[in-house]
Amino acid sequence: MTLILGIDPGSRITGYGVIRAQGSHVTYIASGCIRTSSGEMPARLGEIFEGVTEIIEHHGPAEVAIERVFMARSADSALKLGQARGVAIAAAVSRGLPIHEYEARKVKQAIVGTGAATKAQVQNMVSRLLSLAGEPQSDAADALAIALCHTQSARSFDRIGAADGFRRGRLVSRGPGGAVRK
């Protein structure tokens, strides 16, 4: 049983979602948004750091999954997003948590089936996958989707856990008696 904190970073709104994964069974624990004040950027970054730290202390996740930075509409937007992401990562690392990063397109692909999914499609699928009564706010839904994507990726790696590595693009694993199988 693993608690996973998903984070959708933003300089104004940072979404978070906490799920419990036990094998292929996933349970919703909590979600919401850290909404920063309209103050200067350093103060907003401090609010994000404190908010993520508080969520970690309250829920005690074992792992953190966060959205990887993409190229935003402008360099200024990308910089602000990167700063918000950085303080969220710093909060998790300061608590000794492992960080797993996922591109937005990969998250959408894993949850909806297409990397070009809309926010509404992500909200709907997150609600269905977690059997929620309603749809979570879009930033919280994105964070839950990131956590769900991580559980799917972790299960995929567990399935090939016996593998020793790759050789010329093929998975190599050890069979009975240590024999190499391809």
trRosetta pair geometry for C-beta under 8 A, 3 or more apart (Angstrom, degrees):
i j d omega theta_ij theta_ji phi_ij phi_ji
1 20 6.1 -4 -170 -176 94 105
1 21 7.4 161 -151 82 45 44
1 22 4.5 -13 -98 -89 74 104
2 20 7.1 155 78 -157 40 57
2 21 5.0 -19 62 60 93 92
2 22 7.5 163 17 -75 65 54
2 62 5.0 -92 -153 49 84 136
2 63 6.5 14 173 10 120 112
3 18 6.3 -1 -173 -172 99 100
3 19 7.5 166 -150 86 55 36
3 20 5.5 -30 -95 -99 66 72
3 29 6.8 16 -136 -24 102 163
3 59 6.3 -171 170 152 143 100
3 60 6.4 76 62 97 154 69
3 61 4.3 -128 117 -120 99 59
3 62 5.4 119 54 1 73 83
3 63 7.8 167 91 31 53 69
4 18 7.1 163 82 -150 46 53
4 19 5.5 -15 58 62 95 84
4 20 7.7 162 15 -96 76 23
4 21 6.1 27 -7 -4 121 114
4 61 5.9 78 -133 -155 12 118
4 62 7.2 -44 -76 55 55 80
4 63 5.1 -21 -115 72 79 97
4 64 7.5 154 -164 -98 65 23
4 65 6.0 20 178 -3 113 109
4 147 4.6 144 114 -154 113 101
4 150 5.7 -177 -167 85 147 134
4 151 6.5 -145 8 -60 161 93
5 16 6.4 -20 -170 -164 93 103
5 17 7.4 150 -158 79 48 44
5 18 5.4 -19 -101 -98 67 80
5 55 6.6 120 -137 130 135 118
5 56 6.7 -55 -44 -92 166 74
5 59 6.8 131 -81 85 108 137
5 61 3.9 -124 -23 -20 100 168
5 63 7.3 -171 28 95 72 47
5 64 4.9 -24 71 -110 100 75
5 65 7.3 175 87 27 48 66
5 92 7.4 -165 76 -105 134 120
5 97 7.8 -1 36 178 122 159
5 147 6.8 -112 147 -95 11 120
6 16 6.8 151 82 -159 59 49
6 17 4.4 -9 56 60 108 95
6 18 7.6 -164 19 -74 73 32
6 19 7.3 27 -10 6 110 103
6 64 7.8 153 -91 -162 24 57
6 65 4.9 -22 -108 71 72 100
6 66 7.5 160 -162 -82 50 42
6 143 4.2 144 109 170 96 67
6 144 5.8 155 57 -90 144 18
6 145 7.1 161 169 58 158 40
6 146 3.9 147 -160 77 113 95
6 147 3.0 -106 -40 -39 118 90
6 148 7.4 -16 -62 -1 152 60
6 150 7.0 -167 -90 6 96 124
7 14 6.6 -9 -166 176 94 103
7 15 7.2 152 -159 86 43 60
7 16 5.5 -10 -104 -105 68 77
7 52 6.9 17 -109 -117 139 117
7 64 6.5 7 -3 -172 115 103
7 65 7.2 171 21 87 71 50
7 66 4.5 -14 65 -107 103 88
7 67 7.2 -122 98 7 66 77
7 88 5.1 162 164 173 155 143
7 92 8.0 -126 -14 -45 147 134
7 143 5.6 1 -116 -131 17 106
7 146 6.8 -73 48 83 36 152
8 14 6.8 168 84 -165 59 53
8 15 3.8 8 51 54 112 107
8 16 7.5 -147 24 -66 73 36
8 66 7.9 177 -76 -150 27 62
8 67 5.5 47 -123 -9 60 129
8 139 5.3 -163 85 -168 130 72
8 140 7.8 -144 29 -84 126 16
8 142 3.9 70 -90 103 156 113
8 143 4.3 -111 -6 -64 96 76
8 146 6.2 174 -66 -14 81 135
9 14 5.3 -12 -131 -124 46 100
9 48 7.5 57 -142 -162 90 141
9 66 6.6 33 -25 -165 108 109
9 67 6.4 -142 20 53 84 100
9 81 6.4 116 109 -167 105 71
9 84 4.4 154 174 117 106 102
9 85 4.0 171 60 -81 169 68
9 88 5.1 -135 -93 3 114 147
10 13 4.8 3 82 70 137 57
10 14 5.2 -168 41 -77 73 55
10 15 7.3 52 6 -6 115 76
10 81 6.7 -28 -117 -117 47 80
10 84 5.7 -63 101 129 10 166
10 139 6.6 -77 6 -131 140 131
11 36 6.9 -66 158 34 51 148
11 41 7.0 -34 -160 -131 125 89
11 44 6.0 55 -179 129 78 141
11 45 7.8 -33 -135 -71 82 73
11 48 7.9 -76 -131 -49 40 142
11 80 4.1 -41 -44 164 149 109
11 81 6.6 -94 -28 -76 96 43
11 83 6.8 44 -95 72 106 103
11 84 4.6 -135 -76 -52 58 130
12 35 7.2 -3 159 -149 66 66
12 36 5.8 -122 -142 46 35 101
12 44 7.5 -41 -92 -157 42 140
13 33 5.1 -18 -164 -169 98 126
13 34 7.2 149 -157 74 46 53
13 35 5.6 -10 -105 -103 78 69
13 36 7.5 -135 -67 11 36 80
13 139 5.0 -128 135 -62 117 169
14 33 6.7 143 72 -160 43 67
14 34 4.3 -10 59 54 100 106
14 36 7.7 63 -4 -30 97 100
14 48 5.3 96 -15 -130 152 104
14 51 6.8 139 66 91 127 140
14 52 7.3 -55 126 -61 148 100
14 84 6.2 -164 -80 175 114 120
14 88 6.4 -180 -157 -79 144 130
14 139 7.2 157 155 169 12 132
15 31 7.4 5 -177 -174 91 97
15 32 7.6 -172 -148 104 61 29
15 33 5.3 -36 -99 -101 60 80
15 34 8.0 -150 -70 19 16 72
15 137 7.3 -158 -113 95 113 98
15 138 7.7 -106 -77 107 147 50
15 139 3.1 -171 -58 147 117 81
15 140 4.6 -151 -153 -71 107 35
15 141 7.4 -55 -170 34 153 43
15 142 5.3 103 65 60 154 95
15 143 3.9 -154 123 -25 97 117
16 30 8.0 5 113 112 98 91
16 31 6.4 -174 97 -146 58 58
16 32 6.1 -6 58 61 91 66
16 33 7.3 161 16 -97 76 29
16 34 6.8 55 -13 -18 115 97
16 51 7.9 -165 -22 142 141 106
16 52 7.3 169 -85 -109 138 72
16 55 5.6 -57 156 -136 165 167
16 140 6.9 -22 56 -121 40 74
16 143 4.9 -150 -128 179 13 163
17 30 7.4 -177 -149 96 44 51
17 31 4.0 0 -108 -106 77 104
17 136 7.5 84 -97 133 117 172
17 140 5.8 115 -69 -176 96 70
17 141 7.7 72 -65 -111 140 14
17 143 3.9 154 -1 110 95 96
17 144 3.4 -151 -156 -71 168 66
17 145 7.8 92 32 8 157 46
17 146 7.4 141 45 48 116 87
17 147 5.2 -129 94 3 105 134
18 29 4.1 -63 108 74 99 119
18 30 4.6 20 42 51 113 84
18 31 6.9 -161 20 -69 65 59
18 55 7.3 -167 -53 178 122 107
18 59 4.9 -99 -126 -163 161 162
18 61 6.2 -134 -130 -73 101 114
18 147 7.3 167 -122 -105 19 164
19 26 5.5 5 171 -174 128 99
19 27 6.5 154 -165 76 75 44
19 28 6.0 -43 -110 -106 83 38
19 29 5.9 -178 -103 6 24 94
19 130 7.1 -110 -111 -110 119 121
19 144 6.7 99 -44 -145 117 81
19 147 4.8 144 18 133 115 136
19 148 6.8 66 6 -69 167 69
19 151 7.1 -71 99 -40 134 136
20 26 7.1 157 80 -156 50 50
20 27 4.4 -11 56 58 101 101
20 29 5.7 99 -25 -51 91 114
21 25 7.4 150 -156 84 48 52
21 26 5.2 -14 -102 -104 73 81
21 27 8.0 -167 -72 22 32 69
21 151 4.4 -174 -102 -121 147 123
21 154 7.4 100 119 67 160 139
22 25 5.0 -19 69 68 86 101
22 26 7.9 172 26 -82 61 36
22 27 7.7 16 10 -1 102 106
24 155 6.6 69 -95 -119 74 148
26 129 7.1 1 76 153 132 98
26 130 6.8 -76 114 -102 105 76
26 148 6.6 72 -179 -116 167 84
26 151 5.8 99 -92 126 126 175
27 130 7.6 93 -162 -149 24 85
28 31 7.4 -54 -162 -18 103 108
28 130 4.2 80 -56 -179 113 123
28 131 7.4 -142 -3 59 120 73
28 132 6.2 83 -49 -77 168 94
28 144 7.5 -3 -118 -135 95 130
29 59 6.5 103 133 -142 140 124
30 59 6.5 -134 35 -88 130 132
31 136 5.2 -9 98 -140 145 150
31 137 8.0 -172 129 39 110 85
31 140 4.0 105 155 -175 112 114
31 141 7.7 72 168 -64 154 38
31 143 6.4 158 -143 78 102 117
31 144 5.5 -32 -97 -57 141 112
32 137 7.7 48 -142 35 40 124
32 140 5.6 13 -79 -100 7 128
33 137 6.1 -61 -30 88 123 143
33 139 5.1 69 -102 82 114 128
33 140 5.8 -95 -51 -54 82 94
34 47 6.8 162 166 139 111 91
34 48 5.8 119 116 -118 142 60
34 51 3.6 97 -124 149 136 163
34 52 7.1 -62 -38 -49 159 67
34 55 8.0 -95 -59 -32 117 127
36 39 7.7 -103 159 40 97 85
36 43 7.8 136 -173 112 111 78
36 44 3.9 62 175 -144 149 92
36 47 4.6 139 -119 78 88 142
36 48 6.4 -33 -71 -50 120 85
37 43 6.7 -42 59 124 115 119
37 44 6.6 -139 53 -90 67 80
37 47 6.6 158 6 -52 85 159
39 43 4.1 -31 107 75 134 142
39 44 6.1 179 70 -47 84 82
40 43 5.1 90 62 10 76 104
40 44 7.2 -147 98 -6 37 91
41 44 5.6 -58 -144 38 35 112
41 45 6.2 37 158 -22 68 104
41 80 6.9 -114 -128 -122 124 94
41 83 7.0 28 175 109 118 159
42 45 5.7 -52 -147 34 32 113
42 46 6.6 37 152 -21 63 103
43 46 5.6 -52 -153 33 34 115
43 47 6.6 37 148 -21 64 102
44 47 5.5 -50 -152 32 36 114
44 48 6.6 38 150 -19 66 101
44 84 7.8 -44 129 -94 105 98
45 48 5.6 -50 -151 34 35 112
45 49 6.4 37 151 -19 66 104
45 83 5.9 -70 -98 151 125 108
45 84 6.8 -133 -109 -95 76 55
45 87 4.8 158 -172 -41 89 156
46 49 5.6 -52 -147 36 33 113
46 50 6.2 29 155 -15 66 107
46 87 7.8 -110 -74 -156 24 152
47 50 5.8 -55 -144 41 29 108
47 51 6.0 32 156 -22 64 110
48 51 5.7 -56 -144 38 28 113
48 52 6.2 24 160 -15 65 107
48 84 5.6 -162 -109 -148 172 79
48 87 5.0 97 92 94 114 128
48 88 6.0 -68 157 -63 112 82
48 91 7.8 -136 130 -25 73 139
49 52 6.2 -58 -147 38 25 105
49 53 6.2 26 154 -19 62 112
49 87 4.4 -86 -67 174 92 112
49 88 7.5 -135 -92 -75 51 38
49 90 6.5 -28 -119 82 107 110
49 91 5.0 173 -152 -68 63 112
50 53 5.6 -57 -146 39 29 114
50 54 6.2 32 155 -22 65 106
51 54 5.8 -54 -148 34 29 111
51 55 6.5 28 154 -17 63 105
52 55 5.7 -53 -149 36 33 112
52 56 6.4 34 152 -19 65 106
52 87 7.5 156 19 126 137 80
52 88 4.9 156 -75 -134 159 70
52 91 3.9 117 95 86 119 158
52 92 6.7 -69 156 -46 125 79
53 56 5.7 -56 -149 36 30 112
53 57 6.3 27 155 -16 65 107
53 91 4.7 -120 -59 -156 77 113
53 94 7.4 -23 -103 73 106 126
53 95 7.3 159 -130 -45 73 123
54 57 5.8 -55 -145 39 30 109
54 58 6.1 26 157 -18 65 111
55 58 5.9 -59 -143 39 27 108
55 59 6.0 -9 171 12 66 114
56 59 6.8 -72 -132 52 20 86
56 60 7.2 76 174 -87 54 27
56 61 6.3 -79 -128 29 70 94
56 91 6.7 178 -7 145 138 101
56 92 6.5 174 -85 -105 143 63
56 95 5.1 -171 151 0 148 172
56 97 7.0 -122 -137 -27 129 145
57 60 7.5 14 -167 -64 20 66
57 95 7.8 -140 -65 -109 69 141
61 64 6.4 102 106 -71 138 70
61 97 6.6 45 94 -129 94 142
62 97 7.3 155 163 -133 25 95
63 97 6.4 153 -124 -174 26 99
63 98 5.4 -28 -124 68 83 95
63 100 6.4 20 172 -3 115 115
63 150 7.0 -174 120 157 128 145
64 89 7.8 164 111 -118 143 57
64 92 4.3 -48 -9 -138 163 152
64 97 5.0 77 -11 132 108 131
64 98 7.0 -179 32 88 76 47
64 99 5.3 -26 77 -109 104 63
64 100 7.0 171 91 24 50 73
65 99 8.0 137 -99 -165 27 52
65 100 4.7 -29 -106 74 74 102
65 101 7.6 166 -159 -85 60 21
65 102 6.3 13 -177 0 103 116
65 146 4.8 179 119 144 108 93
65 147 5.3 157 48 -96 127 47
65 149 6.9 171 168 71 149 90
65 150 3.7 -122 -81 -49 148 142
66 85 6.5 128 161 -151 131 92
66 88 6.3 147 -120 112 140 127
66 89 6.5 -106 23 -76 168 88
66 92 7.9 -145 -40 0 129 155
66 99 6.3 -24 15 -161 116 99
66 100 7.4 145 21 76 66 50
66 101 5.8 -30 72 -106 81 69
66 102 7.6 162 82 26 34 75
66 146 6.6 33 -122 167 15 149
67 85 7.4 -102 76 -111 77 119
67 101 7.5 44 160 -156 12 73
67 102 6.4 -56 -114 73 47 75
67 103 7.6 60 -161 -143 73 18
67 104 5.9 34 -152 -71 118 78
67 107 6.9 -50 -105 -23 93 149
67 142 7.3 -13 -52 156 138 111
67 146 5.6 -98 -57 -98 79 138
68 101 4.4 82 -72 169 96 110
68 102 6.1 -157 -8 79 98 20
68 103 5.0 -42 53 -80 120 56
68 104 7.7 -126 56 -22 75 65
69 78 6.7 87 -179 -160 117 85
69 81 6.0 135 -127 116 97 112
69 82 5.3 19 -102 -89 150 83
69 85 6.0 -128 -64 12 98 166
70 103 6.8 93 -77 -152 102 85
70 104 5.8 -48 -35 9 140 119
71 78 6.2 -24 -145 -94 45 135
72 75 7.9 156 67 -86 98 13
72 77 3.7 -131 131 104 145 112
72 78 4.1 -167 24 -64 107 74
72 81 5.9 148 -50 2 138 141
73 77 5.5 43 50 31 79 155
74 77 4.7 98 56 5 81 101
74 78 7.0 -147 95 -3 44 87
75 78 5.6 -55 -148 39 34 113
75 79 6.2 38 153 -23 66 105
76 79 5.7 -52 -148 33 30 113
76 80 6.5 28 155 -16 63 105
77 80 5.9 -56 -148 38 31 109
77 81 6.2 30 154 -17 66 108
78 81 5.7 -55 -145 39 30 111
78 82 6.1 33 155 -21 64 108
79 82 5.7 -56 -148 37 28 113
79 83 6.5 29 154 -20 63 104
80 83 5.7 -53 -149 34 32 111
80 84 6.5 30 154 -16 65 105
81 84 5.8 -55 -149 37 32 110
81 85 6.2 32 153 -19 65 109
82 85 5.6 -54 -144 39 30 114
82 86 6.1 37 154 -26 64 106
83 86 5.5 -52 -147 32 30 116
83 87 6.7 23 159 -14 64 101
84 87 6.3 -56 -150 36 30 102
84 88 6.5 30 152 -17 63 108
85 88 5.8 -58 -151 37 31 112
85 89 6.3 30 153 -17 67 107
86 89 5.7 -56 -147 38 30 110
86 90 6.2 33 153 -22 65 107
87 90 5.3 -48 -142 36 36 116
87 91 6.4 44 154 -25 64 99
88 91 5.8 -49 -152 29 31 113
88 92 6.8 25 151 -12 62 106
89 92 5.8 -60 -152 40 34 108
89 93 6.0 29 154 -17 70 110
89 99 5.7 29 -139 -112 95 153
90 93 5.7 -55 -137 42 30 109
90 94 6.1 36 159 -26 64 106
91 94 5.9 -54 -149 31 25 113
91 95 7.1 11 153 -6 58 108
92 95 6.0 -70 -159 42 33 103
92 97 4.4 -79 -180 64 89 121
92 99 5.9 115 102 -80 138 98
93 96 7.4 51 -173 -75 37 19
93 97 6.9 -101 -80 53 30 71
93 99 6.7 -32 -66 -33 90 122
100 150 5.3 110 92 -125 142 118
100 153 7.4 171 174 80 139 141
102 106 5.2 -124 -173 82 93 121
102 107 5.2 104 128 -59 126 94
102 146 5.8 171 54 -145 126 85
102 149 5.2 117 -167 112 171 139
102 150 6.8 -128 -33 -67 135 78
102 153 7.5 -156 -90 -27 122 149
103 106 4.5 90 61 5 86 105
103 107 7.1 -153 92 -7 44 85
104 107 5.7 -55 -150 34 34 113
104 108 6.3 31 155 -16 67 106
105 108 5.8 -54 -146 39 32 110
105 109 6.2 37 153 -22 65 107
105 115 3.6 27 -167 -161 90 116
105 116 7.7 8 -129 -57 92 48
106 109 5.5 -52 -146 36 31 115
106 110 6.3 30 155 -19 65 107
106 115 7.1 5 -59 -110 28 106
106 149 6.6 104 123 -166 87 140
107 110 5.9 -58 -149 37 28 109
107 111 6.2 7 161 -4 65 114
107 122 7.9 33 128 -127 102 127
107 142 7.6 62 132 -163 150 73
107 145 5.2 88 170 133 112 105
107 146 5.4 -36 -119 -92 138 61
107 149 4.5 -89 -121 -48 69 156
108 111 6.2 -67 -139 47 27 98
108 112 5.4 -26 -176 30 70 115
108 114 6.5 -43 139 94 104 51
108 115 5.1 108 80 -137 113 36
108 116 7.1 167 128 17 147 14
108 117 4.1 -171 -166 33 113 110
108 121 7.9 61 -152 93 99 115
108 122 6.3 -74 -112 -82 81 110
108 145 7.5 25 -81 165 47 142
109 112 7.3 -59 -102 57 13 76
109 113 6.8 9 -160 -164 47 11
109 114 6.4 -54 -104 162 60 6
109 115 4.5 -7 -57 -67 99 77
109 117 8.0 -168 -60 -8 36 113
110 145 7.8 138 79 178 101 86
110 148 7.1 169 122 113 116 90
110 149 4.2 113 71 -119 153 87
110 152 5.2 172 -164 59 123 153
110 153 7.6 -52 -109 -45 150 86
111 117 7.3 -109 81 45 96 167
111 122 6.0 56 102 -133 141 76
111 125 5.0 131 158 108 93 137
111 126 6.6 -6 -164 -66 136 75
111 129 7.1 -94 -147 -20 88 152
111 145 4.7 -42 -56 -147 160 102
111 148 5.9 82 -94 92 103 131
111 149 6.4 -66 -42 -66 95 90
112 117 3.7 91 60 -90 162 153
112 121 4.9 55 -124 139 141 115
112 122 6.1 -76 -47 -84 122 59
112 125 5.2 -153 -88 -17 70 158
113 117 7.6 103 51 -66 57 122
114 117 5.2 133 76 -52 86 82
117 121 4.3 -122 -170 86 101 133
117 122 5.6 118 124 -53 126 83
117 125 7.9 -36 -165 4 153 138
118 121 4.8 102 53 4 75 101
118 122 7.2 -136 98 -3 43 85
119 122 5.6 -54 -151 36 35 112
119 123 6.3 38 151 -21 67 105
119 138 4.8 14 177 -147 125 124
119 141 7.5 108 -175 80 79 129
119 142 7.4 -44 -133 -64 89 105
120 123 5.6 -50 -147 35 32 114
120 124 6.3 33 155 -20 64 107
121 124 5.7 -54 -148 36 30 112
121 125 6.3 23 158 -13 65 108
122 125 6.1 -60 -146 41 28 104
122 126 6.1 29 157 -21 66 109
122 138 7.7 80 78 -150 113 77
122 141 5.6 127 121 135 95 114
122 142 6.3 37 134 -89 148 64
122 145 5.2 -36 -169 -67 110 155
123 126 6.0 -58 -146 36 25 110
123 127 6.3 27 156 -20 62 109
123 135 4.4 51 162 -169 109 122
123 136 6.6 -149 -142 58 88 66
123 138 5.9 -63 -69 -105 121 66
123 141 4.2 -33 -103 -144 68 171
124 127 5.8 -58 -153 35 28 113
124 128 6.4 23 153 -15 64 108
124 135 6.4 -35 -82 -103 47 125
125 128 5.5 -55 -145 40 35 110
125 129 5.9 32 158 -19 70 108
125 145 7.6 66 86 -105 105 108
126 129 5.9 -55 -139 39 28 108
126 130 6.1 0 167 6 64 114
126 132 7.4 11 123 8 76 134
126 135 7.6 92 70 -145 97 76
126 136 6.5 -63 108 30 131 112
126 141 4.6 169 43 -156 155 87
126 144 4.8 98 -159 96 131 123
126 145 5.3 -85 -79 -65 118 84
126 148 6.9 -161 -119 -8 82 148
127 130 6.7 -74 -142 51 19 91
127 132 4.5 -93 -143 55 69 110
127 134 6.8 -79 -132 134 130 25
127 135 4.7 -68 -59 -99 141 65
127 136 6.9 -176 -76 0 87 76
127 141 7.5 -32 -40 -119 82 115
128 131 7.4 20 -173 -74 29 42
129 148 6.1 55 120 -132 152 151
130 144 6.7 -56 -32 178 150 136
130 148 7.7 -110 -55 -78 102 127
132 135 7.2 115 95 -94 129 27
132 136 6.7 -51 171 -37 171 90
135 141 6.7 -5 179 -80 85 136
136 140 4.2 -105 157 97 122 114
136 141 4.5 163 76 -64 101 80
136 144 6.4 102 42 -2 155 141
137 140 4.7 75 60 16 85 110
137 141 6.8 -156 86 -13 36 90
138 141 5.4 -53 -141 36 31 114
138 142 6.4 35 157 -22 64 101
139 142 5.6 -47 -149 31 33 114
139 143 6.7 34 150 -18 62 103
140 143 5.6 -53 -151 35 35 113
140 144 6.4 36 150 -17 66 104
141 144 5.6 -52 -147 38 33 111
141 145 6.2 38 151 -23 65 105
142 145 5.5 -53 -149 35 31 116
142 146 6.6 36 151 -23 64 101
143 146 5.6 -48 -151 30 34 113
143 147 6.7 33 150 -15 63 102
144 147 5.6 -53 -151 37 36 112
144 148 6.2 36 150 -19 67 106
145 148 5.6 -53 -144 39 32 113
145 149 6.2 39 153 -24 65 103
146 149 5.6 -49 -148 33 30 115
146 150 6.7 34 150 -21 61 102
147 150 5.6 -52 -154 32 33 114
147 151 6.8 34 150 -20 64 100
148 151 5.7 -50 -151 31 36 110
148 152 6.6 35 151 -17 65 103
149 152 5.8 -56 -153 36 33 111
149 153 6.3 31 151 -17 67 106
150 153 5.6 -55 -145 39 33 110
150 154 6.1 34 156 -21 67 106
151 154 5.7 -53 -144 37 31 112
151 155 6.4 32 155 -20 64 105
152 155 5.8 -54 -149 35 30 110
152 156 6.5 34 151 -22 63 104
153 156 5.6 -53 -152 32 33 114
153 157 6.6 29 153 -15 65 104
154 157 5.9 -56 -151 38 33 108
154 158 6.3 37 149 -23 66 105
155 158 5.4 -51 -146 34 34 115
155 159 6.5 41 153 -26 64 100
156 159 5.8 -50 -155 27 32 113
156 160 7.2 2 156 6 62 103
157 160 6.3 -71 -152 51 35 91
157 161 6.7 74 143 -72 64 76
158 161 5.1 -8 -157 -41 40 120
160 163 4.6 -3 165 -7 90 127
160 171 6.4 -93 -153 -146 126 143
160 173 7.7 -133 -167 -73 75 127
162 173 4.9 55 116 -156 92 127
162 174 7.0 -122 168 49 93 74
163 166 7.8 21 167 -60 128 62
163 171 5.2 -66 -125 -171 134 103
163 172 6.6 104 -160 73 85 44
163 173 4.5 -75 -104 -82 54 95
164 172 5.5 -53 59 103 96 92
164 173 6.0 148 0 -118 80 40
164 174 5.8 73 -37 -26 123 94
165 172 5.8 -8 71 54 64 105
166 169 6.5 6 175 -118 117 11
166 170 6.5 151 -158 71 76 31
166 171 5.9 -45 -103 -96 75 43
166 172 6.5 148 -122 7 20 90
167 170 5.8 -31 68 62 71 85
167 172 4.7 46 3 -37 110 134
167 182 7.4 -78 61 -112 115 107
170 182 5.3 30 137 -164 139 98
171 182 7.6 143 79 -153 55 52
172 180 6.0 -17 -168 -163 105 102
172 181 7.3 153 -157 74 54 50
172 182 6.0 -22 -104 -99 73 70
173 180 7.8 143 78 -153 31 55
173 181 5.4 -22 68 59 80 100
174 178 5.4 -32 -164 -141 118 44
174 179 7.0 128 -161 64 63 36
174 180 6.5 -43 -104 -96 58 49
174 181 7.3 131 -137 12 9 88
175 178 7.6 -5 66 80 56 8
175 179 4.5 -29 58 70 106 93
175 180 7.4 64 9 149 91 1
175 181 4.6 89 -42 -34 111 118
176 179 6.8 6 69 24 54 104
